[in-house]
């Protein structure tokens, strides 16, 4: 029985598989849990510092792009592992490129975090010094 022989419901809701994928990634991926922790810290700091609407947009976009790319990275790693039992240079390149995409998004998130949070934190530190 091939993939084309399976009966797939025509109007199947996408949410249960999406939640299952998110749940499985949280359980199995240490890096994803780290990104969730960092996101929680950024959200808490954002509430504490009363970010503007545009600052929230930048922070939330940065958080969700990192999390989304981490999910894609996990999917690529799993697919490559399933397709290739032994080491293959192209498989490693695919996995490395997916990891690099997450790295680029994480660097962007750090830069956005510095632009948004540092001036507010420095202002608080200067105010506390006097």
C-alpha atoms as an extended CHARMM CRD file, in Angstrom:
* protein
*
       130  EXT
         1         1  UNK       CA              0.0000000000        0.0000000000        0.0000000000  PROA      1               0.0000000000
         2         2  UNK       CA              1.6310000000        3.2490000000       -1.1570000000  PROA      2               0.0000000000
         3         3  UNK       CA              1.1230000000        6.8000000000       -0.0360000000  PROA      3               0.0000000000
         4         4  UNK       CA             -1.3090000000        7.4520000000       -2.8640000000  PROA      4               0.0000000000
         5         5  UNK       CA             -3.5020000000        4.5350000000       -1.7410000000  PROA      5               0.0000000000
         6         6  UNK       CA             -4.2470000000        6.0250000000        1.6570000000  PROA      6               0.0000000000
         7         7  UNK       CA             -7.5570000000        7.7300000000        2.2130000000  PROA      7               0.0000000000
         8         8  UNK       CA             -6.9040000000       11.2600000000        3.4090000000  PROA      8               0.0000000000
         9         9  UNK       CA             -9.8900000000       13.2680000000        4.6520000000  PROA      9               0.0000000000
        10        10  UNK       CA            -10.6480000000       16.0860000000        2.2420000000  PROA      10              0.0000000000
        11        11  UNK       CA            -11.2900000000       18.7490000000        4.8860000000  PROA      11              0.0000000000
        12        12  UNK       CA             -8.9600000000       17.6210000000        7.6470000000  PROA      12              0.0000000000
        13        13  UNK       CA             -8.1240000000       20.3530000000       10.1200000000  PROA      13              0.0000000000
        14        14  UNK       CA             -4.4110000000       21.2250000000       10.2110000000  PROA      14              0.0000000000
        15        15  UNK       CA             -4.3250000000       22.0240000000       13.9190000000  PROA      15              0.0000000000
        16        16  UNK       CA             -3.9330000000       18.5780000000       15.5660000000  PROA      16              0.0000000000
        17        17  UNK       CA             -0.8420000000       17.6640000000       13.4830000000  PROA      17              0.0000000000
        18        18  UNK       CA              0.6190000000       21.1270000000       14.0530000000  PROA      18              0.0000000000
        19        19  UNK       CA              0.1670000000       20.8490000000       17.8200000000  PROA      19              0.0000000000
        20        20  UNK       CA              1.6330000000       17.3390000000       17.7460000000  PROA      20              0.0000000000
        21        21  UNK       CA              4.6720000000       18.6190000000       15.8490000000  PROA      21              0.0000000000
        22        22  UNK       CA              5.1400000000       21.4590000000       18.3120000000  PROA      22              0.0000000000
        23        23  UNK       CA              4.7250000000       19.1440000000       21.3130000000  PROA      23              0.0000000000
        24        24  UNK       CA              7.1830000000       16.5840000000       19.8870000000  PROA      24              0.0000000000
        25        25  UNK       CA              9.7450000000       19.2850000000       19.1280000000  PROA      25              0.0000000000
        26        26  UNK       CA              9.5000000000       20.7360000000       22.6360000000  PROA      26              0.0000000000
        27        27  UNK       CA             10.0020000000       17.2660000000       24.1030000000  PROA      27              0.0000000000
        28        28  UNK       CA             12.8910000000       16.2220000000       21.8710000000  PROA      28              0.0000000000
        29        29  UNK       CA             14.8690000000       19.3560000000       20.9840000000  PROA      29              0.0000000000
        30        30  UNK       CA             17.0340000000       21.0350000000       23.6230000000  PROA      30              0.0000000000
        31        31  UNK       CA             17.7230000000       24.0290000000       21.3370000000  PROA      31              0.0000000000
        32        32  UNK       CA             14.0040000000       24.6290000000       20.8480000000  PROA      32              0.0000000000
        33        33  UNK       CA             13.4950000000       24.6340000000       24.6240000000  PROA      33              0.0000000000
        34        34  UNK       CA             16.3660000000       27.1280000000       24.9520000000  PROA      34              0.0000000000
        35        35  UNK       CA             14.7190000000       29.3970000000       22.3690000000  PROA      35              0.0000000000
        36        36  UNK       CA             11.4160000000       29.1370000000       24.2530000000  PROA      36              0.0000000000
        37        37  UNK       CA             13.1990000000       30.1220000000       27.4800000000  PROA      37              0.0000000000
        38        38  UNK       CA             14.8650000000       33.0820000000       25.7420000000  PROA      38              0.0000000000
        39        39  UNK       CA             11.5050000000       34.0920000000       24.2760000000  PROA      39              0.0000000000
        40        40  UNK       CA              9.9260000000       33.9890000000       27.7240000000  PROA      40              0.0000000000
        41        41  UNK       CA             12.7050000000       36.1940000000       29.0820000000  PROA      41              0.0000000000
        42        42  UNK       CA             12.2460000000       38.6790000000       26.2300000000  PROA      42              0.0000000000
        43        43  UNK       CA              8.4660000000       38.7430000000       26.7480000000  PROA      43              0.0000000000
        44        44  UNK       CA              8.8440000000       39.2750000000       30.4890000000  PROA      44              0.0000000000
        45        45  UNK       CA             11.3680000000       42.0510000000       29.9490000000  PROA      45              0.0000000000
        46        46  UNK       CA              9.0900000000       43.5820000000       27.3330000000  PROA      46              0.0000000000
        47        47  UNK       CA              6.1940000000       43.7420000000       29.7920000000  PROA      47              0.0000000000
        48        48  UNK       CA              8.4500000000       45.0950000000       32.5420000000  PROA      48              0.0000000000
        49        49  UNK       CA              9.8030000000       47.8430000000       30.2760000000  PROA      49              0.0000000000
        50        50  UNK       CA              6.4350000000       48.7430000000       28.6890000000  PROA      50              0.0000000000
        51        51  UNK       CA              7.4440000000       48.3580000000       25.0550000000  PROA      51              0.0000000000
        52        52  UNK       CA              5.7160000000       50.4360000000       22.4170000000  PROA      52              0.0000000000
        53        53  UNK       CA              3.5200000000       48.8290000000       19.8000000000  PROA      53              0.0000000000
        54        54  UNK       CA              6.3140000000       48.9020000000       17.2170000000  PROA      54              0.0000000000
        55        55  UNK       CA              8.8680000000       47.5170000000       19.6440000000  PROA      55              0.0000000000
        56        56  UNK       CA              6.4830000000       44.6300000000       20.3890000000  PROA      56              0.0000000000
        57        57  UNK       CA              6.1150000000       43.9690000000       16.6670000000  PROA      57              0.0000000000
        58        58  UNK       CA              9.8950000000       43.7520000000       16.2530000000  PROA      58              0.0000000000
        59        59  UNK       CA             10.3560000000       41.5390000000       19.3230000000  PROA      59              0.0000000000
        60        60  UNK       CA              7.4550000000       39.2060000000       18.4960000000  PROA      60              0.0000000000
        61        61  UNK       CA              8.5260000000       38.8920000000       14.8680000000  PROA      61              0.0000000000
        62        62  UNK       CA             12.0460000000       38.0170000000       15.9870000000  PROA      62              0.0000000000
        63        63  UNK       CA             10.8060000000       35.4300000000       18.4790000000  PROA      63              0.0000000000
        64        64  UNK       CA              8.4570000000       33.7070000000       16.0710000000  PROA      64              0.0000000000
        65        65  UNK       CA             10.8880000000       33.6390000000       13.1460000000  PROA      65              0.0000000000
        66        66  UNK       CA             13.4860000000       31.9090000000       15.3440000000  PROA      66              0.0000000000
        67        67  UNK       CA             10.9330000000       29.3810000000       16.6340000000  PROA      67              0.0000000000
        68        68  UNK       CA              9.5410000000       28.7330000000       13.1510000000  PROA      68              0.0000000000
        69        69  UNK       CA             12.9880000000       28.1790000000       11.6650000000  PROA      69              0.0000000000
        70        70  UNK       CA             13.9140000000       25.8900000000       14.5510000000  PROA      70              0.0000000000
        71        71  UNK       CA             10.8290000000       23.8010000000       13.7090000000  PROA      71              0.0000000000
        72        72  UNK       CA             11.8330000000       23.7240000000       10.0250000000  PROA      72              0.0000000000
        73        73  UNK       CA             15.3750000000       22.7660000000       11.0240000000  PROA      73              0.0000000000
        74        74  UNK       CA             14.0220000000       19.8860000000       13.1020000000  PROA      74              0.0000000000
        75        75  UNK       CA             11.8400000000       18.7250000000       10.2070000000  PROA      75              0.0000000000
        76        76  UNK       CA             14.7770000000       18.8060000000        7.7960000000  PROA      76              0.0000000000
        77        77  UNK       CA             16.9870000000       16.8940000000       10.2300000000  PROA      77              0.0000000000
        78        78  UNK       CA             14.3300000000       14.2150000000       10.7160000000  PROA      78              0.0000000000
        79        79  UNK       CA             13.6720000000       13.8810000000        6.9810000000  PROA      79              0.0000000000
        80        80  UNK       CA             17.3830000000       13.6280000000        6.1840000000  PROA      80              0.0000000000
        81        81  UNK       CA             17.8960000000       11.0520000000        8.9350000000  PROA      81              0.0000000000
        82        82  UNK       CA             14.9680000000        9.0300000000        7.5840000000  PROA      82              0.0000000000
        83        83  UNK       CA             16.2040000000        9.2000000000        3.9840000000  PROA      83              0.0000000000
        84        84  UNK       CA             19.8770000000        8.4990000000        4.6470000000  PROA      84              0.0000000000
        85        85  UNK       CA             20.9950000000        5.7130000000        7.0070000000  PROA      85              0.0000000000
        86        86  UNK       CA             24.7100000000        6.4130000000        6.7550000000  PROA      86              0.0000000000
        87        87  UNK       CA             26.8220000000        9.5410000000        6.5140000000  PROA      87              0.0000000000
        88        88  UNK       CA             26.5210000000       11.4130000000        3.2470000000  PROA      88              0.0000000000
        89        89  UNK       CA             28.1180000000       14.8210000000        2.5900000000  PROA      89              0.0000000000
        90        90  UNK       CA             24.9480000000       16.2120000000        0.9920000000  PROA      90              0.0000000000
        91        91  UNK       CA             22.8640000000       15.1120000000        3.9710000000  PROA      91              0.0000000000
        92        92  UNK       CA             25.2630000000       16.9060000000        6.2860000000  PROA      92              0.0000000000
        93        93  UNK       CA             25.1800000000       20.0180000000        4.0900000000  PROA      93              0.0000000000
        94        94  UNK       CA             21.3690000000       20.0640000000        4.2020000000  PROA      94              0.0000000000
        95        95  UNK       CA             21.3880000000       19.7740000000        7.9850000000  PROA      95              0.0000000000
        96        96  UNK       CA             24.1100000000       22.4150000000        8.3390000000  PROA      96              0.0000000000
        97        97  UNK       CA             22.2560000000       24.8450000000        6.0640000000  PROA      97              0.0000000000
        98        98  UNK       CA             19.0530000000       24.4270000000        8.0870000000  PROA      98              0.0000000000
        99        99  UNK       CA             20.9910000000       25.0430000000       11.2980000000  PROA      99              0.0000000000
       100       100  UNK       CA             22.5990000000       28.1170000000        9.7190000000  PROA      100             0.0000000000
       101       101  UNK       CA             19.1330000000       29.5110000000        8.9510000000  PROA      101             0.0000000000
       102       102  UNK       CA             18.2640000000       29.2480000000       12.6370000000  PROA      102             0.0000000000
       103       103  UNK       CA             21.5670000000       30.8900000000       13.5370000000  PROA      103             0.0000000000
       104       104  UNK       CA             20.8780000000       33.8340000000       11.2120000000  PROA      104             0.0000000000
       105       105  UNK       CA             17.4330000000       34.3240000000       12.7460000000  PROA      105             0.0000000000
       106       106  UNK       CA             18.8730000000       34.0840000000       16.2610000000  PROA      106             0.0000000000
       107       107  UNK       CA             21.5020000000       36.7220000000       15.4170000000  PROA      107             0.0000000000
       108       108  UNK       CA             18.7290000000       38.9570000000       14.0910000000  PROA      108             0.0000000000
       109       109  UNK       CA             16.7550000000       38.3960000000       17.3090000000  PROA      109             0.0000000000
       110       110  UNK       CA             19.7660000000       39.3810000000       19.4180000000  PROA      110             0.0000000000
       111       111  UNK       CA             20.3280000000       42.5340000000       17.3410000000  PROA      111             0.0000000000
       112       112  UNK       CA             16.6340000000       43.4720000000       17.6060000000  PROA      112             0.0000000000
       113       113  UNK       CA             16.7720000000       42.7580000000       21.3400000000  PROA      113             0.0000000000
       114       114  UNK       CA             19.7820000000       45.0410000000       21.7420000000  PROA      114             0.0000000000
       115       115  UNK       CA             18.1490000000       47.8280000000       19.7440000000  PROA      115             0.0000000000
       116       116  UNK       CA             14.8850000000       47.5810000000       21.6960000000  PROA      116             0.0000000000
       117       117  UNK       CA             16.0320000000       46.7100000000       25.2120000000  PROA      117             0.0000000000
       118       118  UNK       CA             19.4730000000       48.2830000000       25.7090000000  PROA      118             0.0000000000
       119       119  UNK       CA             18.3790000000       51.9490000000       25.6150000000  PROA      119             0.0000000000
       120       120  UNK       CA             15.5740000000       51.2450000000       28.0820000000  PROA      120             0.0000000000
       121       121  UNK       CA             17.8530000000       49.2470000000       30.3850000000  PROA      121             0.0000000000
       122       122  UNK       CA             20.5730000000       51.9060000000       30.2440000000  PROA      122             0.0000000000
       123       123  UNK       CA             17.9890000000       54.5580000000       31.1010000000  PROA      123             0.0000000000
       124       124  UNK       CA             16.9190000000       52.5100000000       34.1290000000  PROA      124             0.0000000000
       125       125  UNK       CA             20.5320000000       52.0260000000       35.2310000000  PROA      125             0.0000000000
       126       126  UNK       CA             21.2940000000       55.7410000000       34.8500000000  PROA      126             0.0000000000
       127       127  UNK       CA             18.1700000000       56.6190000000       36.8330000000  PROA      127             0.0000000000
       128       128  UNK       CA             19.0910000000       54.2050000000       39.6150000000  PROA      128             0.0000000000
       129       129  UNK       CA             22.6450000000       55.5560000000       39.8180000000  PROA      129             0.0000000000
       130       130  UNK       CA             21.5060000000       58.9870000000       41.0330000000  PROA      130             0.0000000000
